[in-house]
Amino acid sequence: MGDRTRVRFPIDEARLFFRSQASDRQLGGMSPSTFQVCRLLHYFFDIVIIETVGIGQNEIEIQKLADRVYLILQPLAGDQVQFLKAGIMEIPQVFVLNKSDEEEAARKSYYALRASLQFVRPGEEDRIKIIRTSGITGAGLDELTDDILAFRNDSNDPEGALREKEVRYFTQWVSEEFGRNGKRTLEELGGASAFLNQNGDFDLAQKDFLTRIS
């Protein structure tokens, strides 16, 4: 990943699309409308990559939206403290140690991360992948790409996964917009899953719900 202003590709390249969103002071590391944007992009692109606003103990909403979570770190950036943060260290399937062209610093950070995983995720540390990459030398980029593509190819039911997320985010939308009254109404209608199936579409379900609760 990286700052989109540094990514160079032809202006008419239709295979890539960038969309920035303000977090709007939303806890969790993403914009309140990130799910809606991803739901749209799902129908146009094979892979959608979400970059959160930062890392910390509270920025873990991404695990509820993304199918696979990558945490990108860099050498000697407060390693030991960073590697022991609750929450953020517990959710990634893959760690990416970038700027690994700084070989000595990257080597120390790699082993510090491995040692930290023994405490943060005991029993998992040998199964968790750590990919060392460098935007300067290109090292590790093929391995990272292969991991992303392999996971995509192994996903058996992307439409089913999307529907599960729609159920969750529809329930969240009702709760945030209408509170207890909204949740009670949704339960009376059979719950989010049944209501979405009845309407056949997330947007139509929102429209229908608005008419029922108004």
C-alpha positions in Angstrom: 0.0 0.0 0.0 1.1 3.6 0.2 0.1 7.2 -0.4 -1.9 7.2 -3.6 -0.2 10.4 -4.8 3.0 8.3 -5.1 1.4 5.5 -7.0 2.1 5.8 -10.7 -0.1 4.4 -13.3 -1.7 5.7 -16.6 -4.6 8.0 -16.1 -6.8 5.8 -18.3 -5.9 2.6 -16.3 -9.4 1.1 -15.5 -8.1 -1.7 -13.4 -7.3 0.5 -10.4 -9.5 3.0 -8.5 -8.7 5.0 -5.4 -11.4 6.5 -3.2 -10.4 8.6 -0.1 -12.8 8.9 2.8 -12.6 11.0 6.0 -13.0 9.1 9.2 -15.3 11.7 10.5 -13.9 11.1 14.0 -15.4 7.7 13.9 -13.8 5.2 16.3 -12.6 2.0 14.7 -10.3 3.4 12.0 -12.8 3.7 9.1 -15.4 6.1 7.8 -19.1 5.5 8.7 -19.8 4.9 5.0 -16.9 2.6 4.3 -19.1 -0.5 4.1 -21.4 1.2 1.6 -18.5 2.1 -0.6 -17.0 -1.4 -0.4 -20.4 -2.9 -1.2 -20.5 -0.9 -4.4 -16.9 -1.7 -5.4 -17.5 -5.4 -4.8 -19.5 -5.4 -8.1 -16.8 -3.7 -10.1 -13.5 -5.0 -8.9 -12.1 -8.4 -8.0 -10.1 -7.1 -4.9 -11.0 -4.2 -2.6 -8.2 -3.0 -0.3 -9.2 -0.8 2.7 -6.5 1.2 4.4 -7.6 2.3 7.9 -6.6 5.7 9.4 -4.2 4.3 11.9 -3.4 1.6 14.4 -4.2 1.4 18.1 -6.2 -0.5 20.5 -9.6 0.8 19.2 -8.9 0.6 15.4 -10.2 -3.0 15.0 -13.5 -2.4 13.2 -11.7 -3.6 10.0 -11.9 -7.2 11.2 -15.7 -7.1 10.8 -15.6 -5.8 7.3 -12.4 -7.2 5.7 -12.1 -10.9 4.7 -8.4 -10.9 5.4 -6.5 -8.4 7.6 -2.9 -7.3 7.0 -1.1 -5.2 9.5 1.8 -3.1 8.0 4.6 -2.2 10.3 8.1 -0.7 9.8 11.4 -1.4 11.5 12.2 0.2 14.9 9.0 2.3 15.1 8.6 1.7 18.8 8.6 -2.0 18.1 8.3 -3.7 21.5 5.4 -1.4 22.7 3.7 -1.5 19.3 4.0 -5.3 19.1 2.3 -5.8 22.5 -0.8 -3.6 21.9 -4.0 -5.3 22.8 -6.6 -5.5 20.0 -4.6 -4.6 17.0 -2.0 -7.4 17.3 -4.8 -10.0 17.8 -6.7 -9.6 14.6 -4.3 -9.7 11.5 -3.9 -12.9 9.6 -0.7 -11.5 8.1 1.9 -9.1 9.2 3.8 -7.0 6.7 7.2 -5.6 7.8 7.8 -2.9 5.2 11.0 -0.9 4.6 13.0 -4.1 5.0 15.8 -2.7 2.8 17.0 -1.4 6.1 18.3 -4.9 6.7 19.7 -4.8 10.2 16.8 -2.8 11.6 14.3 -5.1 9.8 16.0 -8.2 11.1 15.7 -7.0 14.7 12.1 -6.0 14.2 11.3 -9.3 12.6 12.6 -11.3 15.6 11.0 -8.9 18.1 7.7 -9.4 16.4 8.1 -13.2 16.4 8.9 -13.1 20.1 5.9 -10.7 20.9 3.5 -13.0 19.1 4.4 -15.8 21.5 2.8 -13.7 24.3 0.0 -12.0 22.4 -1.2 -15.0 20.4 0.3 -18.1 22.1 -0.1 -21.3 20.0 -0.6 -19.3 16.8 2.8 -17.7 16.4 4.1 -20.5 14.0 1.1 -20.2 11.8 1.0 -16.4 11.5 2.7 -15.2 8.3 5.2 -12.3 8.4 6.1 -10.9 5.0 9.2 -8.7 4.8 8.7 -6.1 1.9 10.5 -3.1 0.4 9.1 -0.5 -1.9 12.7 0.4 -2.9 14.0 -3.1 -3.8 10.7 -4.8 -4.5 11.6 -7.6 -2.1 8.6 -9.5 -0.7 6.1 -7.8 -3.0 5.5 -11.0 -5.1 5.0 -13.0 -1.9 2.5 -10.4 -0.6 0.6 -10.4 -4.0 0.6 -14.2 -4.0 -0.9 -14.3 -0.5 -3.7 -11.9 -1.5 -4.5 -13.7 -4.7 -4.4 -17.2 -3.0 -6.9 -16.1 -0.4 -9.2 -14.6 -3.0 -9.0 -17.8 -5.1 -9.8 -19.9 -2.0 -12.8 -17.9 -1.1 -15.7 -20.3 -1.8 -18.7 -18.0 -1.4 -18.0 -14.2 -1.8 -21.6 -13.4 -2.2 -22.5 -15.2 1.0 -19.8 -13.4 2.8 -21.1 -10.1 1.5 -24.6 -10.9 2.7 -23.3 -11.7 6.2 -21.8 -8.3 6.3 -25.0 -6.7 5.0 -26.9 -8.3 7.9 -24.4 -6.9 10.4 -24.3 -3.4 9.0 -28.0 -3.2 8.5 -28.5 -4.0 12.1 -25.9 -1.4 13.0 -27.6 1.2 10.8 -31.0 0.6 12.5 -29.5 0.8 15.9 -27.6 4.0 15.2 -30.4 5.8 13.4 -33.4 4.7 15.5 -32.1 3.3 18.8 -34.2 0.9 20.9 -37.3 1.6 18.9 -35.6 0.7 15.7 -34.1 -2.5 17.1 -37.5 -3.5 18.5 -39.2 -2.9 15.1 -36.5 -4.9 13.3 -37.0 -7.8 15.7 -40.8 -7.7 15.1 -40.1 -7.9 11.4 -38.0 -11.1 11.9 -34.6 -9.6 12.2 -32.1 -8.2 9.7 -31.4 -11.3 7.7 -35.1 -12.1 7.1 -35.9 -8.4 6.3 -33.0 -8.2 3.8 -34.1 -11.4 2.1 -37.7 -10.1 1.9 -36.5 -6.9 0.2 -33.8 -8.6 -1.8 -31.4 -5.6 -1.6 -29.7 -3.6 1.1 -30.9 -0.2 -0.3 -34.4 -1.4 -0.8 -34.5 -2.7 2.7 -33.4 0.7 4.1 -36.1 2.4 2.1 -38.7 -0.1 3.3 -37.6 0.2 6.9 -37.9 4.0 6.8 -41.5 3.8 5.7 -42.3 1.3 8.4 -40.8 3.2 11.3 -41.9 6.7 10.3 
